[in-house]
Amino acid sequence: SSTHPKSRLMLKRILLLIIITVTSIISNAQHGIDSLQNLLKRQVDPVAKLHLMLEIGDKYQQHNVDSAFSWYSRIIPKETSTSQELDEWMEVANNPTKYYVAVALARTGLILIQRGEVEMAQLNVDAAFSLALSIDQPQLALYASDNLAVGLARAKQFEQASNYFEKSLGVYRTINDTRGVVFCLGNLGVINANIGNLY
């Protein structure tokens, strides 16, 4: 029975150490965010500003998804909310800007699917996919469509997930990525089994 108080004391020490470690990680992350925000205030180059906003969003993604979403949303121009507006914006925007906007659209799309906001998630990912392909960034397009497809499959939205795996499959075939083709075909097989489309 004399070891029981000792083990409780040891447990308290371990819990205290965990709390200190977590607090330190969050504090360091916040310090990194503060530094990036200070850089952003001093930055004049518009593309460099987009890069910093994306980095801030990525830092927040580790511990505060709502703040991450807010920062990613700041990158997305208001005039890209419809496909016609997006097309008009794409005609005048430069490729680095398109890249950062595509990444932000993809990241917000993935947060939206986690929140269960399927329709908005699809709109953002579709825009990211088109933008990425328009600037010859197939890996970015695949990042958007693959992750949304997986999110939709997890949410048991099998037909919609199938559509995104099909989109990805087309890109993987275009860039001759055998692993990607196998990844999509395997997932499409699982989805077809789930919805009863066995060939």
C-alpha positions as CSV (number, residue, x, y, z in Angstrom):
1,S,0.0,0.0,0.0
2,S,3.0,2.3,0.4
3,T,3.6,2.3,-3.4
4,H,0.0,3.5,-4.0
5,P,0.7,7.2,-3.0
6,K,4.0,7.1,-4.9
7,S,2.3,5.9,-8.1
8,R,-0.3,8.7,-7.7
9,L,2.4,11.2,-7.2
10,M,4.2,9.9,-10.3
11,L,0.9,10.1,-12.3
12,K,0.4,13.7,-11.2
13,R,4.0,14.5,-12.3
14,I,3.4,12.9,-15.7
15,L,0.1,14.8,-16.2
16,L,1.8,18.0,-15.2
17,L,4.6,17.3,-17.7
18,I,2.0,16.6,-20.5
19,I,0.2,19.9,-19.7
20,I,3.5,21.9,-19.7
21,T,4.5,20.2,-23.0
22,V,1.1,20.9,-24.7
23,T,1.1,24.5,-23.4
24,S,4.7,25.0,-24.7
25,I,3.7,23.6,-28.2
26,I,0.7,25.9,-28.4
27,S,2.8,28.9,-27.2
28,N,5.5,28.1,-29.8
29,A,2.9,27.8,-32.5
30,Q,1.4,31.1,-31.5
31,H,4.9,32.7,-31.5
32,G,5.4,31.4,-35.0
33,I,2.0,32.8,-36.1
34,D,2.8,36.2,-34.5
35,S,6.1,36.3,-36.4
36,L,4.4,35.5,-39.7
37,Q,1.7,38.2,-39.0
38,N,4.4,40.8,-38.4
39,L,6.1,39.8,-41.7
40,L,2.7,40.1,-43.4
41,K,2.2,43.6,-42.1
42,R,5.5,44.7,-43.6
43,Q,5.2,42.8,-46.9
44,V,4.2,44.8,-50.0
45,D,4.5,42.1,-52.7
46,P,0.9,40.7,-53.2
47,V,2.1,37.2,-54.0
48,A,4.4,37.1,-51.0
49,K,1.4,38.2,-48.9
50,L,-0.6,35.2,-50.2
51,H,2.3,32.9,-49.3
52,L,2.4,34.3,-45.8
53,M,-1.4,34.0,-45.3
54,L,-1.2,30.4,-46.4
55,E,1.6,29.7,-44.0
56,I,-0.4,31.3,-41.1
57,G,-3.5,29.2,-42.1
58,D,-1.3,26.1,-42.1
59,K,0.1,26.9,-38.6
60,Y,-3.4,27.4,-37.3
61,Q,-4.6,24.1,-38.9
62,Q,-2.6,22.3,-36.2
63,H,-4.6,23.6,-33.3
64,N,-7.4,25.9,-34.4
65,V,-9.3,24.9,-37.6
66,D,-11.7,27.8,-37.5
67,S,-8.8,30.3,-37.5
68,A,-7.1,28.3,-40.3
69,F,-10.3,28.5,-42.3
70,S,-10.5,32.2,-41.8
71,W,-6.9,32.8,-43.0
72,Y,-7.4,30.5,-46.1
73,S,-10.6,32.4,-46.9
74,R,-8.7,35.7,-47.0
75,I,-6.7,34.4,-49.9
76,I,-9.7,33.6,-52.0
77,P,-10.9,36.6,-54.0
78,K,-14.6,37.5,-53.6
79,E,-15.0,37.6,-57.4
80,T,-14.5,33.8,-57.7
81,S,-17.8,32.7,-56.1
82,T,-19.5,31.6,-59.4
83,S,-17.9,29.7,-62.3
84,Q,-18.4,32.7,-64.6
85,E,-16.7,35.1,-62.1
86,L,-13.9,32.5,-61.7
87,D,-13.4,32.3,-65.4
88,E,-13.2,36.1,-65.7
89,W,-10.8,36.3,-62.7
90,M,-8.6,33.6,-64.2
91,E,-8.1,35.6,-67.4
92,V,-6.4,38.5,-65.5
93,A,-4.7,36.7,-62.6
94,N,-1.1,35.7,-62.8
95,N,0.0,32.0,-62.2
96,P,1.5,32.4,-58.8
97,T,-1.7,34.1,-57.5
98,K,-3.8,31.3,-59.1
99,Y,-1.6,28.7,-57.4
100,Y,-2.1,30.2,-53.9
101,V,-5.8,30.7,-54.5
102,A,-6.1,27.0,-55.7
103,V,-4.4,25.8,-52.5
104,A,-6.6,28.0,-50.3
105,L,-9.7,26.7,-52.1
106,A,-8.6,23.1,-51.7
107,R,-7.8,23.6,-48.0
108,T,-11.1,25.3,-47.2
109,G,-12.9,22.6,-49.2
110,L,-11.4,19.9,-47.0
111,I,-12.3,21.8,-43.8
112,L,-15.9,22.2,-45.1
113,I,-16.2,18.5,-45.8
114,Q,-15.1,17.7,-42.2
115,R,-17.8,20.1,-41.1
116,G,-20.4,18.3,-43.2
117,E,-20.9,21.2,-45.6
118,V,-20.8,19.0,-48.7
119,E,-22.1,21.4,-51.3
120,M,-19.7,24.3,-50.4
121,A,-16.8,21.8,-50.1
122,Q,-17.5,20.6,-53.6
123,L,-17.7,24.2,-55.0
124,N,-14.3,25.0,-53.5
125,V,-12.7,21.8,-54.6
126,D,-14.1,22.1,-58.1
127,A,-12.7,25.6,-58.4
128,A,-9.3,24.5,-57.0
129,F,-9.2,21.5,-59.4
130,S,-9.9,23.8,-62.4
131,L,-7.4,26.4,-61.3
132,A,-4.6,23.9,-60.6
133,L,-5.0,22.2,-64.1
134,S,-5.1,25.7,-65.8
135,I,-1.6,26.4,-64.5
136,D,-0.3,22.9,-65.1
137,Q,-0.3,21.8,-61.4
138,P,-1.8,18.3,-61.6
139,Q,-0.5,17.3,-58.2
140,L,-2.4,20.2,-56.6
141,A,-5.6,19.2,-58.5
142,L,-5.2,15.6,-57.3
143,Y,-4.6,16.8,-53.7
144,A,-8.0,18.6,-53.9
145,S,-10.0,15.8,-55.6
146,D,-8.4,12.8,-53.8
147,N,-8.9,14.3,-50.3
148,L,-12.5,15.3,-51.1
149,A,-13.3,11.9,-52.5
150,V,-12.0,10.2,-49.4
151,G,-13.9,12.6,-47.2
152,L,-17.1,12.0,-49.1
153,A,-16.6,8.2,-49.0
154,R,-16.1,8.4,-45.2
155,A,-19.4,10.4,-45.0
156,K,-21.0,7.6,-47.0
157,Q,-21.7,10.0,-49.9
158,F,-20.6,7.2,-52.3
159,E,-21.8,8.4,-55.6
160,Q,-20.3,11.9,-55.1
161,A,-17.0,10.2,-53.9
162,S,-17.0,8.1,-57.0
163,N,-17.3,11.2,-59.2
164,Y,-14.1,12.7,-57.6
165,F,-12.2,9.5,-57.8
166,E,-13.1,9.4,-61.5
167,K,-11.8,13.0,-61.9
168,S,-8.6,12.0,-60.2
169,L,-8.3,8.9,-62.3
170,G,-8.4,10.9,-65.5
171,V,-5.5,13.1,-64.2
172,Y,-3.5,10.1,-63.0
173,R,-3.8,8.5,-66.4
174,T,-2.8,11.8,-68.1
175,I,0.4,12.1,-66.1
176,N,1.1,8.3,-66.3
177,D,1.0,7.8,-62.5
178,T,0.4,4.0,-62.1
179,R,0.1,4.2,-58.3
180,G,-2.5,6.9,-58.5
181,V,-4.5,4.9,-61.1
182,V,-4.4,1.8,-58.8
183,F,-5.4,4.0,-55.8
184,C,-8.5,5.4,-57.7
185,L,-9.5,2.0,-59.2
186,G,-9.2,0.3,-55.8
187,N,-11.4,3.0,-54.1
188,L,-13.9,2.9,-57.0
189,G,-14.1,-0.9,-56.5
190,V,-14.8,-0.5,-52.8
191,I,-17.5,2.2,-53.5
192,N,-19.2,0.1,-56.2
193,A,-19.3,-2.8,-53.7
194,N,-20.9,-0.5,-51.2
195,I,-23.6,0.8,-53.5
196,G,-24.1,-2.6,-55.1
197,N,-22.6,-2.0,-58.5
198,L,-20.7,-5.2,-58.8
199,Y,-19.6,-6.0,-62.3
